[in-house]
């Protein structure tokens, strides 16, 4: 198997159309669909089996979160978004990425390629922003691990309810800590300026629920009670909390 360092290839509409016809596109969206299918009707408290590899992935996410703690934001009163300390955080992740992968039992020659997706999962160093494209890199990273046989279909529920949930929590910390600019905000057309997949997975979790309906997102009591069990409602709770945050 040949490994290459990923680089941005989709620059034009024609590039996008070409990608949509590729095997990579099919594999990527098929993986998301399988993950989504696995959590239909499942709460976040659902008992999950964590393989040794999944435990190591959770440890990696904890390590990344600790980088954030050790690299606090700097005084940046002139700008509402984009604390420069994020670049130090990004550099730390980039410098440690290959080392973090060494405990995942993957071929040594594959680490540089897989690490690129991992690094891009946390935002853009230059713009100090984060969006759904970076979120997609995290899923691409997990897909690479599946392609290498490190994780499999038996792990899908845990990948969403434990791994992706933890990734989402780390990203929320980063967004608040460094006030990352939303990358490609859709304004009123998007519920969340930063994320998409927690709404997809979260809606799958809510399929067949006896009481929760779409209009339930306006009920503060429902959000408070069920946000700990459903990704969708946890996102709504987070969005609501930002409405009352005084940003200086």
Beta strands, then each sheet from edge to edge (+ up, - down):
strand 1: 129-130
strand 2: 181-182
sheet 1: 1+ 2+
end
